[in-house]
Amino acid sequence: RNLQVMDATAFALCRDQKLPIRVFSINKPGALKRIVLGEDEGTLVHV
């Protein structure tokens, strides 16, 4: 799928440094807060 959730450069930097990427809806109320608090939100992608 072509979800266009982040730009190609950011994705490549995460991939090269083996950093996981958390994909979530910024439009969902409280989603960012839950992520910062370490709660389960969105999808964790290991590239």
ABEGO torsion letter per residue (X at the ends): XBAGABBAAAAAAAAAAGBBBBBBBAABBGAAAAAAAGBBBEBBBBX
